[in-house]
Amino acid sequence: MTLNYDNWCELPTIYGNFRMYDLQDEDIRLLSYGPIEEVHDNALVRIHSSCIASEVFGAKDCDCADQLHEAMKMIANEKMGLIIHIHQEGRGQGLSRKIRAVSVMQKENCDTAESFHRLNYDLDIRTYEKAVDILKSLKISKLRLISNNPRKRSFLEKNGILVKTEHTHPKIRRENRDYLFSKNAKLGHTLPLNEVQEGKSIFFYHSDQKWGEFANFSRHSIFVDGKIWPTVEHYYQAQKFHGTPFEEEIRTLETPTIAKEHAHILLKEHPAIDWELRKESVMYKGLYAKFTQHPDLLQLLLSTENLPLAEHTSLDLYWGDGLDGSGKNRLGTILMQIRSELRNK
């Protein structure tokens, strides 16, 4: 497949600015974070099959849109990666058959696998040749695949691409709970649906998952320094430019991800004075405000008793734990300090 590097446009999203490239094929959409020619081996890649119901109309009975959005967040956080979006409704069966299968599920109270079986449909007939063509044209021979689907990984590996899996973390809702568990049980997916191991450590990272309210990205506004900040992350990033017009500029940005991204851009020309000395006190102040101003969050924090808290990520070895304990986990440490202080009040 020949990519047209000249025909692309900026795609400003709530997660950051992506680029959309023209492949002269209406059934496939290619997004990159930054110039596509800079994407290299070991990049994050999401090969995503379309789901009009959730992605366009907001249906809540699957996790398709959730996975796409989480992948975009992950890629934006690393500032490099690809989204290969393929028009393959209903696991390749097409929209008409997908509607029929969902109708059977709803009327006969069965899961996806059983519905497909009753209709004599194969469970998954998707193929990923076009994705392989794109990756090979970009000379990508190994990557980190954002997926819980072993068939997808196997397809890439059979076509000579080394793959490391990066899981998505589904939002479990009443409408999709049975669907998610059936994907693991009957389709061989590896969705991380188990709860954290109580009694050992409480891990948090994704702001929309269990314990995600502890993250500085969670959508809980705080009132600090006479202003309302949409999230702790907005406050944290803005304080790099305290007393300048950039502070207010960051405060009003749409999402914490955009606030972080914009602050990093500004820092290139406007270094933050003494930031390394101030950043922990700023984070503490923002988090303290969050837990004292939201009683429900305070109760959640206190419910963890004396269990260790850790931001569970390899993407930040200062605030996070590095997944294997190699990080400093300063965010978890500050939360445990605040928990102790508020418990004794």
N, C-alpha and C positions, 0 to 999 in steps of 0.2 A: 504494500500500500504506500502510495506517495503522499506525503503530507505537504500541504500548502502552507508554508511558514509565513507567507506574506499576507494571507487572508485570516486575520484574527481580530478579536475585539476584547476590550477590557470587560470583565464581568464583576462589577462591584456587588459584594454580598455582605450579609451581616457577619460573616466570618473573615472577611478580608477580600482583597482584589485578586480574582483569578483571571485567566485568559481562556477564551473559547476559540478553538481552531476549526477551520473548515476542512472537512475530509471528502467533500463531494459525495457524501452518502447520508441520506436523510434518516437512516436507521441507527446512526451512531454519532455520539457527541463526545468531543474530547476537550477536557479542561486541564490546564496546568496552573500551578501556582508559580508565577514568575515565568520567564522565557522558557519555552519547552526544550530548547537546545541545551539548557543548563541542568535538566533532569538527568540524573545518572544512576548507576547501580546502587542498590540498597535503598532507593527512594520508596516512600509510601505510595501504594497504588490501590485504588478501589475500582474493580470491574463490577459495574452495577447494572442489573437488569431493570428496565422501567417498571413502574407501578403507578399508573395514572390515578388510581383510586386514592392512594395515600399522598403521593407527591403533588398532585394537582388539587384534589378535592378534600384532602385532610382526613381520609378514613383512618380510624383508630384500631382496626382489627388485624393489623399486621405490623411488621417492624421495618418495612422497606424505606420509608422516608426517614425514619429514625437513623437507620444505618448510613444513608447518604449524608445526612447532616453531621453525624458524628465523624464520618470520614473527612468531610470538608473541614471540620474543626481541627482534626489531627494534622491534616496536611498544612493548614494555615499556621498552626503552631510551629511546625518545622520549617515553614517558608519554602517548601519544595515538595512536589508530588504530582500525581496524575489522577484524574477521574475519567474513566472510560465508561460512558453511559450508553447502554445498548438497548434498542427497542425490542424487548423480548417479554411480552406480557404473559402471565400465567405459566411461568417456568418454560417458556418457549411454545406453549400451546396456542397463544394468541388471545386477544381480548374477548372474542365471542365465547370461546370455550372456558375462559377464566370466569366470565359472568355466570355461565351455566354451572360450573363447579361450585362457586360461592353460593349460588342459589340452593343447590343440593345440600350444602353444609348447613345453611340456615333453616331450611325446611325439614331436614331429616336429622338435625342435631348430631352431626358427625364431624370428624376433623378433615383436614385437607387430604391426607393420604387416602382415607376411606372414601371421600367424595370422588377423587380421581379414579379409584378402583371401581366404584359403582358405575362410572361413566366410561370405563374401559380406556382411560387415558394413561399414558406413561407419566410417572411422577415428575420427571424432569428431563426434557429433551434439549435443553439449552446447550449451545456450543460457543466457544470463545475464539474461533479462528481470527476474527477481525482484531480482537484485543492482542493476540499473539503477533499478528502482522505489525500492529502499531509499535509494540514493545521492541520487536526486532529491528524495525526501521529506525528506532531511536538508539539502537545498540545497547539495550538494557538486557543483561543476561541473568541478573539476580535482583530480587526486589522483596519488599515487605508488603504482603498482600493483606489488605484490610477486609477480612472475611471470616465467617464461621462455617463456610461450605467446603467440605473436603473434596467434592467433585471439581470445584473451581481450581483448587490448588493442584490436584492431580492432572488436570488438563494442561496447565502451564508447565508442570514438570515433565510431562510426556513430550512436550514440545521444546525441551531443552532449556527451560528457565528455572533457575534455583529460587525457591520460595521459602520465606519465613512468614508465618501467620501472625497477624496482629488482630486480636479479637475486637469486635464491636460489643457494646454493652447495652442490651435491649432495655427499653422502658416497658416494664411489665404493667399492663393495664387490665382491667376487668374484661375488656373487649378482645384482647389478644393473648391472654394468659395460656389458654388451652392450645392455641395455635403455636406459640413459642415452644412449649414443652413437646408438642408432637413433632416439631422440626428436629429436635434432638433424638427423640425416641424412634421415629420412623424414617427420617431422612438422613440420619447420620451426622447432623450438624453439631457444632461444638459451642453452642451459645452458653456463656457463663451465667447460668440461672441460679446457682447455689448461693445461699446467703454467706456472708463472711463467717469465719470460724469464731464464734463467740467464745470468750474466755481467753483468747490469745491476744489478738490485736484487731483494731478496727481500722480498715483501710478506706480511704476516700480519694476521689480524684474527679470523676465526672460529676459536674454540678447537678445533673438531672437524674442521678442514680442514688441508691441507698447510701446514706451518710453524706451525700453530695452537698447537703446544706452547710457542711463544715468548710467547703472550699471558698476561697475568696472570689470566685467567679459566680457563685450562686446569686440568683436574682432576688436579693433582699436589700432594700435601700437602707441607708444610714444617714443620720443627721449629725454632721460633724463640722466644726468651725463655722457655724451659722448657715450651712448649706445642706441640701439634700443631695446625696450621691447615689446613683442607681445601684452600684455594687461596691463592695470593698475594693475590688480591683480598679474601678474608676478612681477611687480616692487615692489608692496606692500609686498608680501611674501618674496622676495629676500632681502629687507632691514632689515629684522630680523637678517640677517647674513652679514651685510655690512662689506666689507673688508676681507671676508674669501672666500675660494674656493666655498663654498656653494652658494654664491650670483650668480656666473656665472652658476652654475649647475641648479639653479632654473630658471634663465633667459631663458635657452635653452629648457625647458620642453615643451611638445607638446601643452598642453591646460592649461587654468587657473585653472581648477579643479585639474589637476594633480599637478600643482605648489603649490596649497593650501595644498593638501594632503601630498606632500613630505615635505613641510615646517613643518607641524604638527609632522611628524615622526622625523625630525631632532631636533625639539625643546625638545624632550624627553631627549636627551643627550647633547644638546648644547643650553641652555637657552639664550634667547635674552636679552641683557643688556638694562635696562631702556626702554623696548619696550612700556610699557603702557604710558610712557611720550612722546614717539616719534611717536606713530602710527597715530595720527590724522594729524600731520604735513606731514608725508609720504603720507598718502592718499590724502591730499590736493594738494601736489606737483604733484602727478601722475594725478589726475583729472584736475588740472589746465593745465598741459601739453596737455592732451587729447583734451580739448575744445579749446585751442589756436592753436593747430597744425592741427585740423580738422575743417575747416570753416563751413562745412555743419552741424556738431554737435553743433557748437556755435550758428548758426541760429536757430536750433531746441531748444536749451536751452533758448535762448532769446524769442522764440515764446511763452513760457509758462508765460510770463509777470510776474505777482507777485503771481501766484498760488502756494500753498504749494506743495512741492515735498517730496515724502516718498518712501523709499524702503519698499515694502509691503510684509512682511514675518514674520512668527513667529519663524523662525529658528535662528535668530540673534537679540537679544534684545538690542544690543549696536548699530550696524549700521542700523538695521531695526526698523520698527514701531510696531512689535508684532501683526500686523493685526488689533488690537483693540486700538492702541495708548499706549499700555503698554511699548513699547520699546523706546529707546532714539532717534532713527532715526538720528544718527549722519551723515550718508551718505547723506541723504536728506538735512540736515542742511548745510553741506559743499557745496553741489551743489548750494543751494540758495545763499550762500555767494559768490561763484565764479560768479554766474549769476549777482549779484549786482555789483561786481567789474568790470566785463567785459562790462556790459551795460554802465557804467559810463566812460569807456575809450574813 
